[in-house]
Amino acid sequence: MIKQAEEKDFIEKPRGGEGSMEISRIVTTEDKVDGIDLFARVTVHPHSGIGYHIHEDDSEVYYLLEGKGIFNDNGKRVNVQAGDFCMIRKGQGHGIENPYDEKIEMIAVVF
């Protein structure tokens, strides 16, 4: 199966965070890929962030491709940069802030 990247969605104040982000949903639940609810390329714009939220029913990982930010790892703030892998398990919470002038590019997978 080959799936072409979909159009990017522009989201203001994602999950109650600041600023904006773009998301290109490559795999979603509608694709019925066992074990994956979302596989997406995400751009967190400069001076923006994805607000802290809890994963009640699933887990999520971010793999940073470009940029740097501050990852909220279940209440603990950790500096992250390109090449870092951030994982939140079911029942935990997370968010990411980009207080810098450069964007964050990352892959997000919800499973």
Disulfide bonds with the S-S distance in Angstrom:
none
